Amino acid sequence: MNKKSIIPIIFLIVAFVTISGCTSNNGNTSSVKNYTGNGVSFNYPGNWTLDNQTSGNDTIMVTDMGSINGSRVTTEQSAIKQYNNTILPSGWEKISNNTLIIDNKTAYQRTYIVNDTNYNQTMRYSDIFFIKNGNIYSITLQAPDNTFDSEKSIFDIIIHSFKVQ
């Protein structure tokens, strides 16, 4: 039995669709940019910015949470158990639980509805995680509940292009 633990590098990609205008590209999703770094690559809408700020225009944030988290994951089963035992913040309602494939790996997706006081409206969050090469990758998608479904094609740009290098 291999007892070697690999410190996971957790990447959080947050696709924020802002309240005003949701996608400020006026319906044009044909322009695509690519992010490559920190062991991953993915495409995102060309009018979005790559940054660690969460205010202003549509934002994609890439964060290495490994140095913050410090947790170790040895198996996919233990990660799934931790994921399923996560205590939800007050007011968060889980509305779906699914699986999908990202970079040829099974990814686990939970979607929530919450009356978000930061935005003064009901928001929908889709939390997705998968494990590849001993590392946990987490993607969180967020938009107002009433526009979340219409943003699916934009979110799919990120999800379908996400690759671990």
C-alpha positions as CSV (number, residue, x, y, z in Angstrom):
1,M,0.0,0.0,0.0
2,N,1.4,3.4,-1.0
3,K,1.1,5.7,2.0
4,K,2.7,8.6,0.1
5,S,0.4,11.6,0.2
6,I,0.6,14.3,-2.4
7,I,-0.3,17.8,-1.2
8,P,-3.1,18.7,-3.5
9,I,-3.0,21.9,-5.5
10,I,-6.6,23.1,-5.5
11,F,-7.5,25.4,-8.4
12,L,-10.6,27.5,-8.0
13,I,-12.0,28.9,-11.2
14,V,-14.8,31.2,-10.4
15,A,-16.8,32.4,-13.4
16,F,-18.6,35.4,-12.0
17,V,-21.4,36.7,-14.2
18,T,-22.1,40.2,-12.8
19,I,-25.5,41.4,-12.0
20,S,-25.6,44.2,-14.4
21,G,-25.4,42.9,-18.0
22,C,-24.5,39.4,-16.9
23,T,-22.3,38.9,-20.0
24,S,-21.1,42.2,-21.3
25,N,-20.1,40.7,-24.6
26,N,-23.5,41.5,-26.2
27,G,-24.1,37.9,-27.1
28,N,-20.7,37.4,-28.8
29,T,-19.0,34.3,-27.3
30,S,-16.9,33.6,-30.4
31,S,-13.9,35.5,-29.0
32,V,-12.1,33.1,-26.7
33,K,-8.9,33.6,-24.7
34,N,-6.8,30.8,-23.1
35,Y,-5.2,30.6,-19.7
36,T,-2.2,28.3,-19.3
37,G,-0.3,28.1,-16.0
38,N,-0.1,26.5,-12.6
39,G,-0.5,23.1,-14.2
40,V,-3.8,23.7,-16.0
41,S,-5.2,25.3,-19.1
42,F,-8.7,26.4,-20.1
43,N,-10.5,28.7,-22.4
44,Y,-12.7,31.6,-21.3
45,P,-14.8,34.3,-23.1
46,G,-12.6,36.9,-24.7
47,N,-14.3,39.8,-23.0
48,W,-13.7,38.4,-19.5
49,T,-10.6,39.3,-17.6
50,L,-8.2,37.0,-15.8
51,D,-7.6,38.4,-12.4
52,N,-7.8,37.8,-8.7
53,Q,-10.3,40.6,-8.2
54,T,-14.0,39.9,-7.7
55,S,-15.5,43.3,-8.5
56,G,-16.2,45.1,-11.8
57,N,-16.5,43.2,-15.0
58,D,-16.9,39.4,-15.5
59,T,-14.0,37.8,-13.8
60,I,-12.2,34.4,-13.9
61,M,-10.1,33.9,-10.8
62,V,-7.4,31.2,-10.6
63,T,-6.2,30.5,-7.1
64,D,-3.8,28.0,-5.7
65,M,-5.5,27.0,-2.5
66,G,-2.9,24.3,-1.5
67,S,-0.9,26.7,0.5
68,I,-4.0,28.0,2.3
69,N,-5.8,24.7,2.8
70,G,-2.9,22.4,3.8
71,S,-5.1,19.4,3.6
72,R,-3.9,16.1,2.1
73,V,-6.0,13.8,0.0
74,T,-4.8,10.3,-0.6
75,T,-7.7,8.8,-2.4
76,E,-10.6,9.9,-4.5
77,Q,-13.0,8.1,-2.1
78,S,-11.7,10.2,0.8
79,A,-12.1,13.4,-1.2
80,I,-15.7,12.5,-2.2
81,K,-16.5,11.7,1.5
82,Q,-15.1,15.1,2.6
83,Y,-17.1,16.8,-0.3
84,N,-20.3,15.1,0.7
85,N,-19.9,15.9,4.4
86,T,-19.4,19.6,3.8
87,I,-21.7,21.7,6.0
88,L,-23.7,24.2,3.9
89,P,-23.8,27.8,5.0
90,S,-27.2,28.9,6.5
91,G,-29.7,29.6,3.7
92,W,-28.0,27.5,1.0
93,E,-30.4,25.0,-0.6
94,K,-29.0,22.1,-2.7
95,I,-31.0,21.8,-5.9
96,S,-29.0,19.2,-7.8
97,N,-26.2,16.6,-7.5
98,N,-24.7,15.4,-10.8
99,T,-21.5,13.9,-12.3
100,L,-19.8,15.0,-15.5
101,I,-16.5,14.4,-17.3
102,I,-13.7,17.0,-17.2
103,D,-10.3,16.1,-18.8
104,N,-11.3,12.4,-19.0
105,K,-12.1,12.3,-15.2
106,T,-15.4,12.0,-13.4
107,A,-16.3,15.3,-11.8
108,Y,-18.8,15.8,-9.1
109,Q,-21.2,18.7,-9.3
110,R,-23.6,20.2,-6.7
111,T,-25.7,23.2,-7.5
112,Y,-27.2,25.5,-4.8
113,I,-29.7,28.4,-4.6
114,V,-29.0,31.1,-2.1
115,N,-30.4,34.5,-1.3
116,D,-27.1,36.3,-1.5
117,T,-26.9,39.5,0.5
118,N,-23.8,40.6,-1.3
119,Y,-25.8,40.9,-4.5
120,N,-29.2,41.5,-3.0
121,Q,-30.8,38.8,-5.1
122,T,-31.1,35.0,-5.4
123,M,-28.0,33.5,-6.9
124,R,-27.2,30.0,-8.2
125,Y,-23.8,28.4,-7.5
126,S,-22.5,25.3,-9.2
127,D,-19.6,23.7,-7.3
128,I,-17.7,21.1,-9.4
129,F,-14.6,19.1,-8.3
130,F,-12.5,16.3,-9.7
131,I,-9.2,14.6,-8.9
132,K,-6.4,14.0,-11.3
133,N,-2.8,13.0,-10.6
134,G,-3.5,13.2,-6.9
135,N,-4.6,16.8,-7.0
136,I,-8.1,18.3,-6.4
137,Y,-9.4,20.7,-8.9
138,S,-12.5,22.8,-8.0
139,I,-14.6,24.9,-10.3
140,T,-17.3,27.2,-9.0
141,L,-19.7,28.9,-11.4
142,Q,-22.0,31.7,-10.2
143,A,-24.8,33.8,-11.7
144,P,-28.1,35.2,-10.8
145,D,-30.6,32.4,-10.5
146,N,-32.9,33.9,-13.2
147,T,-30.0,34.0,-15.8
148,F,-27.9,31.0,-14.8
149,D,-29.4,28.6,-17.4
150,S,-28.8,31.2,-20.2
151,E,-25.1,31.3,-19.2
152,K,-24.6,27.6,-19.7
153,S,-22.8,28.0,-23.1
154,I,-20.3,30.4,-21.5
155,F,-19.7,28.1,-18.5
156,D,-19.3,25.2,-21.0
157,I,-16.4,27.0,-22.7
158,I,-14.4,26.7,-19.4
159,I,-15.5,23.2,-18.4
160,H,-15.0,21.6,-21.8
161,S,-11.6,23.1,-22.3
162,F,-10.2,22.5,-18.8
163,K,-7.1,20.3,-19.0
164,V,-4.5,19.3,-16.4
165,Q,-1.0,19.7,-17.9
